Every structure is written in C-alpha cells, then in structure tokens.
Amino acid sequence: MAIEIPNAAYSGKIKEVPLGQEGKTITFGGETCYPFHLFEGAMPHPPKIAMEVYDRAPEEWPDTVMEPFADVAGDPVAWANKCIDSYGAEMIMLQLASIDPNAQNTSADEAAAIAKKVSDAVDVPLIVWGCTNVDKDTEVLKAVCEACEGKNVIIGPVQEGNYRAIGATAIGYKHTVVASTPIDINLAKQLNILLGNLNVPDDKLLIDPTTGALGYGLEYCYSVMERIRMAALTQEDERLQFPILANFAKEVWKTKEVKLSSAEAPLLGDQKKRGILMEAMTAQCVLLAGADILVMRHPEAISLVKEAIKDLMTTEEG
Amino acid sequence: MVVCIAESINIMSNTIGPAMKERNPKPIQEMAKVLADSGADYLDLNIGPARKGGDELMDWLVKTVQEVSDLPLSLDTTNPVAMEAGLKAIAKGRPLINSVSLQPERLEKGIPMVTKYNADVIGLLWGKEGMPRDANERAALAVDFIFQANEAGIATSDIWIDPIATPICVDINQVLSGLEFMSMLSEIAPEAKSTVGLSNISNGVPDDLRLYLNRTYLMMLMKYGLYSAIVDAYDKELIAIAKGERPEYLKLVHNIMDGNEPDPASLDKAELEHYKTTRVLLGKVLFSNSWLTT
C-alpha cells in the first residue's frame, strides 16, 4: 500500500517586505508553507544573513571571533565593507552597543552620524539596532531615522515602551521597523496590532520575538517562533504574517562555552570550532522555526549556514 | 446555576490586607456585607501562606466575618494550622476547605480535617510533580484524589474538584486541557462537585478587560456542568450569568463551542464580545490584549 504523506492545510501567507534602498531592495517573506516545506508550498525569498558591525571596538569578545575583524574594529565603515567585500554579506546590522547608558553612553547625534556614514557606504540593506534601553533607544533611533532619510533603513528594537515615538518617526522618514517582544507570542501579536494602529505599513514591519543562544533558552524562542508561523499560516492570524528577524550573535558570543579556552575546558573541544558551531547550530534551529533574517557574526559559521540554506532550498526538480 | 464563592476577602488586597494585619474589622465586615448583597453564596477568606500567626489570624477573621454574615465560609490558606483554627472558629454554615492538593504533606494534613469538622473540600489537581500537563493527567489526579478521600471516609459528593485555571496569556493549551477535563469529569465521577478560580484566566490582562474573559470563560465551563466558581462578586453581570439569568448568551457561547458559528455581522455589541472571547479561549484566534477590537 502506498504511503500517503500528510500535508498541512495552509490558509495564510507571510507578507512580502522589501528591505534596503530603492533600486537595490531585497524582498523577504512571501512564505505559504512552514520553513522549507517546499513540498507543501512556496518560499519565494530564502532566509538571509545580516552580518554584525559594531559602532565601537568591542572589548569583551573572545579572540576566536575578534580575529577576522581585528583590522577594522573601531571603524564601522571599514568593518561593514569588509563584511561585504571579504565575506559576501547580504545585509549589515549596525549594533549601536555603545549608546547604552551603562556603556560609553554615546550621544544620539554621534550615533546617528555613524549610522549615516555606514548607510552611505553600503548598498545592502542596513539594520540599525539600539541598546534595548527604552528611553535611550527612542532618542537615538529617532535621530538615526532622520539622518538616514530615504534609505529604508531597518530600525529596532521597537518595544512596547517606545513604539509610538520610534514608529511615528520611522513612518515619517519611510524606514522599516522591527517589533521586539520578550519571547511571548501574545505580546508579539499585540505590538504588531499597536504598530498597525499607528499606521506603520505592512511592508515596513518585521518581528523580533527575541532569540537566546543554544543552551540558553533557545527552545523557548524556537517554540514561540514556531507558534507565530503556525498562527500566521494556519490560523490566518493577519497580525503575525510578517518576516521574522533572529538577533542571536551577541547572545551566542557571550556564553561561557565560547569564552573558555581549549586549555581551560579540554572536554569541550577546540575553542574556535566550538564557538563557530554554537553560532551555526543556533542559526540552524531558528531557520527551522521560521526565521527570515539571521543576525550573525563569525564568517565561518556564516558560510556553514549559507550552505545549509542552499541545501534546504534544493528541490528534486532542482 | 453556579454556586458563587466571592474571592475578594484576600490578604493580597490593598484595603483588606492592611485591615487583616491591624485586626481592623470594619473594612472586612463592610466588604462581607456588600459581597453577600451582590449574590455571593460563599465568602472565601484568603490569608495566603500565613506562615507566622496564621492560626490566630484565621480565628479572628472567621469570627469577624460571622458577626455580620450568615454565608458559609471557604477557608483559603496553605497553612494547615491556620486552616484548623478557622474550622474550629466557625459557628454557622458548613465550611469549605480551600484547598487540599495531591502533594503528600497537604493531603496528609488536610484530609483528616474534612471529616473531623464535617466540611466540604476543594480537591486541587496539583500533583507531586506540580501542574498537570493535559486533560488526562488531570483525570488521573482527580481519580487519585477521590480514591484517597473516599478511603478516609469522605463522600465523593463532598469533594469539589478544581482543575486549575491558568492565564490565557501564559498558555492557551492549558486552558483547553482544563476545559477538556471538565467535559470528562461527569463521567469520571458523576457525584463529584467542581469549582475553579475563575479570575486566574485573566491574570496579566489589563484590569478593565479582565471581566470579559471571566464572564465568557464561566459560560464555557457551564457547558460542562460547573458546580461552583471562585469569582469576583463585584461583577454584577458575572453573577447574573452564574445565576442563570443570561440564557441567550449561554446558548451563543455553547453553539460556538459546538462549531456552530454565528455570522458576526448579525451580533450586537455584547454578543460580539462573547463571540470574540469564546474564540480566543478556544484557541481559534491567538489572544492579544486587543482581542475585542480586532
């Protein structure tokens, strides 16, 4: 007797969101099936990886991930160019980590100037990310919106506490926003509703459901992401039908497991390989849960994941 | 008709908590009178874990409330010494012990008090391993609880099974398993009664929206013959639902549960609220705080 493969019944579709400057946009979303279930539907726009660039030279990174960027750290433009020219980055995420009041507390004007310089230097879609402090992010990201006018920059994190101010400014300068919620599907839906009520257009919105590192709560993040996709595709939950951004590189690269040297933790294996695999495995998991944009750091982890995406997108027909 | 246990005399309350600590009877007695007038059938006296001086507090509280109210009392504490002090102090009405779970130490100390003080008991389906994960685990815990209580000489009809209501914004699947279990209870133990901490369903939701969830959830549980509920007795509409005074809404909600969906365009404002709320409580639509307006 022939085996009948059960097919999921889909009733929804992820909205298509074009990112990047006019004429150079890359479109995300458009899925009509669960991740890589190409036998059930379509994934017209495969997931892509955004490489991280930091506004200042990072201080606490393990050497294993600092090494590829040692020559460009402290110069965000050079760093972004290296990601694109040497590592083939398809997108850049500028992490404005130094604006944090508990870090260097870089001013809004200074941060906006950095964002502007990077946005002028790169053609790929640019994500500009704050420090998650609601008040400081409001001040800085509003300035970034203004400085980068017309570039369709992707602005985040937009949270419950600052969605009005940042959302309204982003609409004014025609940027895309990333709605960020703490691993909770109901809150994710609610923030998307609020941003919709504020008149953020559907093609200017991404979801950041919060992503932890492998071994650090990834299973919860996976589950929320998976449920977002299920609600979007099988329950026609219109306010969850947006591409998902997974911002996990900074989570992976601060764990104990990537920081311990090979000598300190011989049972954990080679430190460099360990960190690369931690990042690549985290990426692989969120890909299967439904992420469209992966924010990553180590070039070798990135090439592993790019290869995996290519394999997963291959169908029998070729 | 659902027996209403009023939840408001609670140590967590901003007015009642301090009154309990200061042994100030007035706010408590005033509240007891208002709750009785609102249609409460029982008053729940919740003193929390009450680790220190719980016995003296419960004794005082029972006497204070019984000075102004003839309603039977539900004694709500996890401290067995305080529970016993309250049971001893009760002068009128058959008491309700809220609650005994299946955790061994709670069972061991709680069960003997049920027979000794001729009380009813809420059997909380909280097992050795904590919260049951689905309807079947709830069923297993219910059978276990009833068996152990029967062994100790407690009649099944004196047991009020509480399947544990959990907030809709924590895990909809738990809400669904609670409902599924309630649909099974009458077959598992036809004589057993039931109750549920109704307001838990809306925990974490903005205050002005909680009553919508509480009301519709009550009607959903009534489909399965819910015997009683621990409720916010200040919500007059909720009490009216419990007293069987809203048959048209009840029918609407039960129809939706049976898969007979009305045309939303044909519904008036209140019906539409019940319609939308039933759908989020059934998991047909994912809950968010904007569920009534989207």
Interface residues (C-beta under 8 A of the other chain):
Chain A: D184 I185 N186 L187 K189 Q190 I193 L194 A231 Q235 D237 R239 L240
Chain B: I168 C169 K284 V285 L286 F287 S288 N289 S290 T294
